[in-house]
Amino acid sequence: MPATNNVLSKWIPVSERRRSLGLVYSGMYLDSVTGLAVSPALIHKFGWPSVFYSFGSLGSIWFALWLSKA
C-alpha cells in the first residue's frame, strides 16, 4: 500500500490525487469481492484449477494491454 501512494504521488497531479487513490483502493476491494463471488461457480463447473487458470489468464491479458499502452 505505501508503494501505491508513492507512485501516485509522483504520477498524478495534486488536484487529482484524492480521486485516483479512491479509484485504486476501491478497485482492489472490488476485485476481491468479484473473485470471491466468481470462484465457486468456476470450481463447480470446471474444477478448482480453473480458478488459477482464469485469473492468471486475465492477469496476463491485463499485463499485455498495460505494456502496449505504457
N, C-alpha and C positions, 0 to 999 in steps of 0.2 A: 504494500500500500504506500509506503513512503516514496518508493521509486516512481509510482504513478504521479504523485503530487509534484515531484521534482521534474519529471518530463513535461507535464502540462504547464508548469510554471515557466519553462523555457520556450515552449512552442506556442502557447496560447496568449493572446493579448490580455492585459489585466481586466479589461471590461467584460471579457467572455469567460473568465476562469470559473466563476461560480456555475455557470451553465454547463461547461464542459466537465467539471468534476461531478456534477449531478448526473449527467448522462453516463459517464464512465461507471460510477458506482451503482447506479440503478441498473445498468446493463449487466453488471456482474451478478447481482441478485436475481434479475430476471432470467439469466442463463441458468442459474442453479435451479430455480423453480421449474423452468421448462425441461431441463434434463431429468429432474426427478419425476416429472409428470409423464414424459415420453418413454423413459427406460422400462417401466413394467410392461408396456404394450410391445416393445421390441423384444423383450425377453420371452414373453408369452408366445409371440408369433414366430420368432426366428431363433430363439435360444440366447443364452447370456453373452456369447462372444459378439453378437450383433451390436450390442451397446458400444463396445470398444471400436468396432469397425465403422459404425455410422458416425460417431462423434469424432473419431480420428480422421475420417474422410472429410467431414465438414471443416475440421481444423486445417487440413491440408489445402482444401479449396480456398478457405479464408486467407491462408498464408500466401497462396499463389496470387490471389486478387490483390492483396496488400503489396506484394513485391511488384506487380505490374503497375500499380498506381504510385509507388514511392519513388 
